[in-house]
Amino acid sequence: MTITELEEVQEPAPSTTVDRQEHLTACVWAEANRRLVAKAIAEFSHERLLAPEQADEQRLFRITSDDGGTGYRFEATRRALDHWDIAGDSIQRRRDGQNLEPDALDFMLEFRGQLGIAEDVLPVYLEEISSTLAGAAYKLQNPAPDSAALARAGGTPAAAAQRIERAMAEGHPCFVANNGRLGFGAGDYRAYAPEAGAAVQLVWIAVHRSRAVFTSSRTLGEAELYRSELGPQMLDGFAAQLASQGLEARDYLYMPVHPWQWENKLSITFAAEVAHRNVVCLGVGADRYQAQQSIRTFFNLDVPQRCYVKTSLSVLNMGFMRGLSAEYMKATPAINDWLHRLVEADETLRRSGFTVLRELAAVGYHNDYYEAATTAGSPYRKMLAALWRESPAGQLREGEQLATMASLLHRDRNGVPFVSALMAQSGLSAKEWLEHYLRAYLMPLVHCLCAYDLAFMPHGENIILVLDDGVPVRVLMKDIGEEIAVIGDGIELPDEVSRIRVDVPSEEQVLTIFTDVFDSFFRFLSAILAGDGQLSEDAFWTAVANCLHQYRDASPETAEAFDRHEFFAAGFPLSCLNRLQLRNNREMLDLNDPSGSLQHAGRVANPIARFSGQAA
């Protein structure tokens, strides 16, 4: 057959609807850039990559590009923890005598030397910045409830929590490139980005037991999990599909997959497994889910009491390929069982209402080809795994509501903080509201460190607040299996959970509070409350100090450990997340040695050091 004849018999390609990205207007793009440049200056200055000089006026500062040709002037308030509170509309950019609009991509190129961005990192980082800008532009154009409307909630607690989840406009507060999601196209963004709020039906596959490992909580068996998550009708349908191909259902495990992952990775990269019927696609499930802030985790919209589902997703976002390790999944339920028993048996944690959302079951697939070709930690070993996590929907008392803790840093389009709306709803003073929040959030974290050498990753997306009339009454901790660590030797661990023990020098253990709570969350929350006139910085940090003193006074059994950690030390090392991403935005941390991978830039003054003697 000639080439001409071949062309004659080929079918035309199917027509495609083009996403014209109509939200990307010049006006919206300019606003998104101004906001991101303000954040970039603030966070890079905080991490001491940039060193703004004070201009003629007290609150006016300037920075100059690597080549000296471009200058920026801006207004900023210097706050505790060396936080730069920058007014985006105050930024002035001049080059060769001309006024220019702030441009985040240009900014990275202008300051690449001062930021220390290597040549091989820079193009990918620019792509992440561009994607972050595109997401910001979408959020600026997309209608979203204002903070007062979000605080009023309405509907079921699950539905209200999901409205809050998709309304979040910022992402991680520390990272500048915090919405990279490299791998998503425009259609994928609208289908799967948390802020799009689209309902998603997960793909279900059957994986052969010879290649896959299923583990579950002691309280939940395999058959019970599948019955509760899928129901008898879908299970019968899956078995019938397998039988129609001459396969036995008992030889397989069922597994949820992100639709993007199936379409873009597994159907091609795992083609051999599909051909050999080690992986069998069963189609989409009946339930509709909503993507959470972490992108690869889904909440069940149709049956909220069913589990969250967390899936592998091979997109690059904030320094990592967002896969799931099949090897890590194996021990995840056992780790969650161990922590659940510890928390339930602890009187202090019970009084505070602190609860963990257990990861009840997990399944991981081992692809022999890629495991033979790679070492532990490779993204190729993280392409096919999933877990089921308890839903918070069944853990509420009458009148209680749910909200991601990330929402406390959210401002609506008019600049009104969500936390201020919660305070108004509560009827409490800002100080009283903050005291409730600190007892629910900070005190359990400090107790876990002092009593058990136990550290979490307690950032906003990993904490769910339980609210009563807008007041935080307790917190639910999630993302347990991958992100908790026992960082001392004060507690024995069963063999099956031994991987969570991490060797951290005793003097650095308190950084789980200083870095992860003070610098990565309270730094922003205190600035928001001060900027909105709710509570001065001094009053905020006084409340934090008082909470710690109250804990020590009420917990003599952990007083020695509390004093050893020196929560009121004069200062602590400044850990820099953006420096990590700028150094290597494909694998930001060595997960086998996360503490040793950290980057520090000197020390920062501790805002509660002056309260070391007694409560204020």
N, C-alpha and C positions, 0 to 999 in steps of 0.2 A: 504493500500500500504506500502510495506517495504521500508526501507532506500535504499536498493540496487535497488529496482524497481524505486524509485523516481530518483535516480542518472541516471538510464538508459534513462528516458524520458526527462530529463532536456536538454535544448539547451546549447551548449558551449558558453562561454562568447565571445563577439566580440573581434577580435584582436585589439591591440592598438599600435600606432606608438610611440616609446619611444623617448623622447627628450634627447639626449646624452650630452647636454650642452657642446658642443665641444669648445666653446669660453673659457671655464674654464681651461686654461693651467697654468702650474706652473709659467711661465714667466709673463703672464698677471696678475695672482693672486698676485704675489709679487709686481707688480707695483701698483695695486689697493690698496693693504694693506699699502704700503709706503705712498701713497697720503692720505689715510684716517687717518693713525696715525699722519701725519703732521697736518692735520686739527684738530684732537682730541686734540693734545697737544696745538695747538694755541687757540682753543675755550675754552677748559677747563682752560687754563691759563688766558684767558681774563675774564672768569667768576670767577676766583680766587678759583677754586677748586684745581688746581695745582699751585705750587709756584716755578718755575724754578730758580735755582741758577746760577750765572754767573761763568763760568769756567775760565781757565787761560787767554784765549783770549777775546777780547772785545765783539765779536759777538757770542761767544760760550757759550751755557748754558747746564745744566744737570738737570735731575729729577731722582728720585729713587723710586722703587716700594714699596708697603706697607711693604713687608718683608725685604726690604733692599738688596735683592739679585740680582735684575735686575736694571741696570742703562742705561739711555738714554742720549746721547750727541747730540747736534744739533746746527746749525747756525740759528740765528734769528735776524731780525731787529725789534726793538721796535718802534712802530709808535704811532700817536695820538690815543686817546680813548683807550689806553692800548691794542692796536692791536699787535698781534704777527705774523709777516710775516716770516714763516719758510720754508726753502728750504728742500723739501722732500728728495732729494738725499744726504743731509748732515746728516741724522739721523743715528746714530750708537747705536746698542743695544747689551749689553753684560750681560751675566749671568754666574757666576762661571768660569770666565776667558775665556769664549767662545763668539765669535761674532755670533749674531743671526740676521736673517732678521726680520724687523718689522712685527708684526702680530696683527691686530686690535682686534681680539677676545681675544688673550692673553693679550693685553694691558688693556682691560676692567677688566679682572680678576686680573691682577697685581696691578691695581690702584683702585680696587673697594672700598676700605676703604676710600681713599682720595676723591673719587668721591661721596661717600655716597650712593651707590646703595644698596637698600634693597634686601633681599633674594628673596622676591616674585616678584620683578621687574627685577632682573638680567637675568633670563632665557629668558624672552620676549625681553629684550633689546639686548641680544646677538643674538637673532633671527633677530631683526631689523638690527643690524650691519652686520650680514651675508647676509641678503637680499640687503643691501646697497652696500656691496662689490660685490655681484653677478651682480647687475645692473651696477656698475662701470666697471667690467670686460667686460660686454657686450658692453658698450659704447667705451671702449678702442679698442675692436676688430671690431666694426661696422664701416664701411666706413662713413665718414661725411665730408662735405665741410670744407675747411679751412676758417679762418675769412675773408680773402680778398674776397673769392668767395661768402660767405654769405652777405657781405656788398654790393657786386655788384648786388645782387638780380637777376633780370631777370624774365620774365614772368609776370603774373598778380600780383598786390599787395597781393591778398589773397594767391596765391600759394607761393610767396616769403616769406610771413610771416609764412606760415606753414613749410617751409624748415627750417627757423630759429627756430621755436618752437621745432621741433623734434631733432635739432642739439644740444640743450642745454645738457651739460655734468654733471652739478653739483647738481642742486636742491637747496633747501634753503641754503643760505650762512652761517647761524648761527648754525643750527642743525647738529650734527655729524651723527646721525642716521636719515638721511633725505629721504631715499627711502625704508622704511620698507615694505609697501604694503603687510602686512601679510594677507594671504588668497589667493593670486595669486599663481598659480602653474607655471611651466616653460612654458607651452603652453599659459596660460593666459598672462604671461609677454610679449611674442612675439605678442600676439593678441591685447593687450590693453595698454601696457606701452607707454607713449608719445614718448620716444626715439626710439621705434620700428617703429613708423610712419605708422602702418598698417591701412588700410581703414576698418572702422567698420560700420556695419549695425545694427541699434538699434532694439531691440524688441519692438513691440507695443502691448499694452493691452487695453482692455475696462474695466473700473471700474464703478460699479453701483453708481448712484448719491446719493443713501441713505447712502453710506459710504465715499464718496469723496467730496472734496470742490474745485471748480475752481474759481479763481479770476484773474482779468486782469486789465490792464491800462484802464483809461477812454477813451483812443483813440482807443481801440481795443476790439472787442467783441469775444465771444467764437467761433461763426461760422466763423468769418473772420480769426481768428488765424488758425483754422484747415484747411481752404481753402488755406491759403498762405503757410502753412508748409507741408501739405500733398498732396494737389491737388485733384481735383474732382474724378479722377479715383481711387485713393487709398481710398478716403472716401466712394465711392460707394462699393468698395470691402469689406471694414470693415462692412458696413451696411448689405451686403449680407451674410457675415459670421455669423453675429449675428442672422439674420433672419433664416438661415439654422438650428439654434439651438432653434428656437422658441422664440427668444429674440427681443426686440424692441430697435433699435438704439437710440431713443430719451431718453431711460432710462439710458444711459451710457455716460461717458466721455472717451476720448481717451488719452493715456498716454505713453510716451516713457520710456523704461527701459534699463539699462545697460545689455548687454547679460550675463555677469558674475552674476549679481544680480538675474536675472530670473533663471538661471541654478542652482546656488548654494544656494540661499536663498528663493526666492518667491515661486518657484514651490514646495518647501518642507515645509518651515515655514508657508506659506500662503495656504497650501493645502486645508484647510476647506473653505477658501474664493473661491478657484477655484472650489471645488466640488459644492458649492452653487450658482455658477455663479455670484458671486459678482465681481470676477476677471476672465476675459476671455482673453486668449492669442490669438492674431490675427496674429502672425508671425513677420517676420522682415520687416522693411521698405525698400523702394527702394533707398533712398539717402545713399551715403557713407559719413561717418564722420571721423575726425581725433581727437584722444584724445589730450587734451591740458596738460600743465604742472601740472595742478591741478588734473589730473587723471580722475575725474568724469565729466568733462565738455568736450563737443565735438563741433568741428567746421564743418560746412557742406561743403564738398569738391565739391559736384556736383552743388549746388546752393548757392554760398557764401553769397548772399544777405539774405538768410534765417537765422533764429536765431541760435545762440549757443543753445545747449541743455545741461542742467545740471541735473544729475541724482543721485539718492541714490546709494551708493556703500559701502557695509558692510565689508570693509577691514580696518585694523588698519594701520595708517600711521601718523607719527610725533605727537603722543600723543592723537589722536582722531580716533574713528570709523567714517569713512567718509560718514555718512548717511545725509539725509535731513529731517528736521522736518516738518511734515505736518502742525503743528500748526504755525510754523514760516512762512511757505509758504503763508498762508492765507493773511497776511498783506504785503507781499513783493511787489506786484505791486503798492499798495498805497504809500508805502515808496519811491519807485522809482519815482512815479509821483510827489510827494512832492519835492523831491530833484531836479528833472529835472526842475520844475518851478522855484525853488530858483536859480539854476545855470543860467538858461536862462535870469532871470531878473536882474542879477548882472553885472554891467558894467565892473568891474575889471576882473571877470572871463571870460566874453565875449571877452575882449581885449586879454586875454592870450590864448584863444582858448580852455580852459579847458572844457571838455565834459564828461558826464556820459553815459555809455552804459546801457540803462534801461532794467531791468528785467520786461518784458511786461506782462507775464502771468505765473501762477503757478497752480499746482494741487497737492493736498495731500490726501492720503488715510488713513482713521482711522480704524485700526483693533481693534474691541471691546475686543477681548480676551487679547491682549497684553497691551492695555491701562488700562484694569481692573487690570492687574497684576503688573504694573510698575508705577513709578512716572515720572513727567515731566523731560525731558532731557535724558531718557533712550534710548540706541541705538535701542531697540525694537520698539520705536515710530518713528524711522527715516529710516525705511527700504523701504518705498514706497512713494516717492514724486518726483516732477520734476519741472523745470522752463525753460522758454524760455527767452533768453537775446538777445538784439539787436546785430546784426553783425556790425563790423566796416567797412565792405567792401563797403557799400553804403555811407560812410561819408567822402570820400577822394576827394581832388581836383586833378586836372591834375598833374601828376608827383610825387605825394606823395606815400610813401611806409609805411608799418607797421612793427613793431618789438616789441616783448615783452620786457619790461624794464629789465627783468632778463638777457637778452642778454648782457647788459653792463658789467656784471661780468663774461662773458664767455671767456674762453681761448680755442683755438683749440689744436689739439694734439701736435703741435710744440710749444705750450706756447704763441702763438700770441693772444693778447686780441682783441675781436671783437670791443670794443670801439676804439681801436687804428686804426683799419681798417676803421671805420666810420669817424674818424678824417681825415685820409688820403684822403678818398673819398671826403670829404667836401671842401678841399682846405683851410680851416680855420686853424689858430693856435689852439693848445690845449686849451689855455685860452679862445679864442673867442668861440670855440665850447662849452666849459663848461658853459659859460655865457648864451648861448642860451638854453641849457638844464635846467639850474637852473631857468630861467624865465618861462619855460614851465612847470616845475615839482614842484619846491620848492615854488615859489611865490604863486600859487593858494592854496596850502595846508596851508600856513601861513595865507593867507587871510580868508579862510574858518574858521580857528580857531579863528582869531581875530574878525571877523565880525559876526559869527554865533555860536561860541562854537562848531563847527562841526569838528569831527575827522573821518578820514578814516583809513583803514588798507593798507597803500600805499607801500607795498613791491613790489618787481620786478614782480612777477607773476600777480599782480592785476592792473598793469599799462601797457597800450599799447602806445608806442611811435609812433607819426606820424612824419616821416622823409622826408626831401626834400634835395636831394643830400647828404644824410648822416647826415644832421643837424636836431636835434629835434626841431620841430616848435610848437608842442602842444602835449597834452597827453589826452588819453581816460581812464577814471577810470571805473573799473568793480567790481563785487562782492559787490553790494550795500546793498541789503536787510539784509544780515547776518552780515555785517562787518562795517557799519557806526554807529556813536553814536553822540548824542548831549550831551556834557559833562558839560554844565553849564545851567543856567536858563535865558540866555539873549534873547531867542527866544521862541515864543509860538509854540506849536505843535498841529495839529489836533488830535482828539482822536484816529483815525485809525492808526496813526503812533507813538503813545506815547511810544511804547515799546523801541524805540531807545534812549530815554533819560536815561542816566546813571549818577549816582551821583559820581562825581570825585572831590576831594578837589581841590580848586583853584590853590594851589601851584603845583599840580601834572599834571595839564592840559597840560602844555607845553611838557610833556613827549611824547605826540603823535608826536612831531617833534624830540625831543632829542633821544628817544628810537627807534621809528619806522623808522625815516629817517637817522639821524646822525649815530647812533650806528649799526643799522641793514642793512644799505645800503651804506651810504657815507664812512663808515669805510673801506669797502672792495673796493669801487670804487677808493678812493684816493690812497689806497695801490697799486692797479693794475696800475694806471697811473704813480705813482712814480717809481714802479719797472720796468716799460717799458720805462722809460726815457721821458715820455710825459709831465709831470707836477709835480713839487715838491709838497710835502704835504703842505708846507707853502703857495704856490700859490693856491692850491685847496681850503684851508680853508679861504684864503683871498677872493676868489671869492664868497664863501658862505656868508661871512660876508657882502660883498658889495651888494649882492642880497637882503639881509634883510634890509640893510640901504636904498637901493633904494626903496624898498616897503614902508618902513615907511615914507620916504620923499614924496612919491607920493600918500599916503593914509592918510591924516590928520583925516579922519572920524574914523579910527581904531587905531590912535596913542596911545590913552589911554590904550586900550586893549593890544596893542603890548608891551608897556612899562611894563604893569602888568605881562606879561608872562616871562619877563626877559630872552630873548633869548641869551643874552650875559653874563649870570650868570657864576660864576667861575667854577661851576661843576654841576653835576646832578646825581641822583641815578642810579646805574648800574643794569639794569633789565636783568635777566639771563634765557634764554629760555631752555638751556640744563638742568639746575637745575630743571625746571618744569618737563621735560620729564623723568629725572632720578628719580624723586620723584614719579611720577605716569604716566606711559606711556600708560595707557588705557583711562584716562580722565585728560588731562594735566591742564585744566582750568575749573573752575565752570563758565559756560556761563551765569549764572544768576548774577554773581559777578566777572567779569573778572579782574577788577582792584584790588579787594581784594585778588585775588588768586596769584598775581605776586610774584616772588621771587627776592629780591635785595641783592647785595653783596657790600655794601659800596657805595662810590661815585667815579665818574670818572671826570677828568678835561675836561672842555669844550674847544675845540680847537679854538673857535672864541671869547673867553672871552676877549682876549687882544684888540679886535676891538670894545669894548663897546662904546667908545667915538664918533667915526666917521668912515666913510668908509676909507679903506686903499688906 
